[in-house]
Amino acid sequence: MCGNLGLAGDWGPTRQLLRRLGAMTVPGGVLIGDSVDPDDPDDLEYQERNRRAGFHRGRVRLRLHYGELVTPWWTLLNLPPADVEALVDGTGWRLQEHLTEGDDHLVVLSRQS
């Protein structure tokens, strides 16, 4: 799912998006998301720059290239597994299941009543 849990780009906007999605979802509704753990030792300098700039350490700026085509830059939040519960807390969602495989992890959130 290509990191869809962090499509809003950073910690605050992702929590805001979860609250908005929760407002549109019936109690017991399910949201499935995935992310990639950003805690790669090769990326420590990048993570530290994010912290100094006031961003979550897993915030990345991306753009896609395909032949001559190039997308505009966009922001994605790669979330460490240990941060998921704090991200979801207070948004109206409950962490129902969390599956981790290597750097990738999938979450199943259920809408609280």
C-alpha positions in Angstrom: 0.0 0.0 0.0 3.1 2.2 -0.3 3.1 3.9 3.1 -0.6 5.0 3.0 -0.7 5.5 6.8 1.6 8.5 6.4 0.1 10.1 3.3 -0.7 13.3 5.2 3.1 14.0 5.4 3.9 14.5 9.1 2.7 13.7 12.7 0.2 16.5 13.2 -1.4 16.3 9.7 -1.7 12.5 10.0 -3.5 12.7 13.3 -5.8 15.3 11.9 -6.5 13.1 8.9 -7.3 10.2 11.2 -9.8 12.3 13.1 -11.5 13.4 9.9 -11.7 9.9 8.6 -13.1 8.8 11.9 -15.8 11.4 11.7 -16.9 9.8 8.4 -16.7 6.2 9.6 -19.4 4.3 11.5 -18.4 2.8 14.9 -16.6 -0.5 14.2 -15.5 0.6 10.8 -12.0 -0.5 9.8 -9.0 1.4 8.4 -6.0 -0.6 7.1 -2.7 1.2 6.7 0.9 0.4 6.3 4.3 2.1 6.8 8.0 1.6 6.7 10.2 1.9 9.8 12.5 4.9 9.2 15.0 3.8 11.7 17.8 2.8 9.3 21.3 3.5 10.6 22.2 5.0 7.2 19.5 7.7 7.6 20.4 9.0 11.0 21.7 12.3 9.6 18.4 12.8 7.7 16.4 12.0 10.8 18.4 14.5 12.9 17.8 17.2 10.3 14.0 16.5 10.5 14.1 16.7 14.3 16.0 20.1 14.2 13.4 21.4 11.7 10.6 20.4 14.0 9.4 17.4 11.9 8.9 13.7 12.9 12.1 11.8 12.2 10.3 9.6 9.6 9.2 12.5 7.4 10.5 12.2 3.9 10.2 14.2 0.7 9.7 12.2 -2.5 9.1 12.5 -6.2 8.7 9.8 -8.8 10.6 9.6 -12.1 9.3 7.5 -15.0 11.2 8.1 -18.3 10.9 11.8 -19.0 8.0 12.3 -16.5 8.7 13.6 -13.0 6.1 14.3 -10.3 6.1 17.3 -8.1 7.7 16.8 -4.6 5.4 15.5 -1.9 5.8 14.5 1.7 5.3 11.1 3.4 5.5 10.0 7.0 7.4 6.7 7.5 6.4 5.6 11.0 8.3 3.4 13.4 6.1 0.6 14.7 6.6 1.8 18.3 5.0 5.2 17.4 1.7 3.8 16.0 -0.2 3.7 19.3 0.7 7.3 20.2 -0.2 8.4 16.7 -3.7 6.8 16.9 -4.4 7.8 20.5 -7.2 10.4 20.8 -8.1 10.2 17.1 -11.2 8.0 17.6 -9.4 4.9 16.3 -8.2 1.9 18.2 -5.2 -0.2 17.2 -6.8 -3.6 16.5 -3.9 -5.4 14.9 -0.3 -4.6 14.1 1.8 -6.9 11.9 5.5 -6.3 11.4 7.7 -7.9 8.8 11.2 -6.5 8.6 11.0 -2.8 8.0 7.4 -3.0 6.8 4.4 -3.0 9.1 0.7 -3.1 8.6 -2.0 -1.7 11.0 -5.6 -2.5 11.3 -7.5 0.3 13.1 -11.1 0.1 14.2 -13.4 3.1 14.7 -14.3 3.5 18.4 -17.9 4.0 19.3 
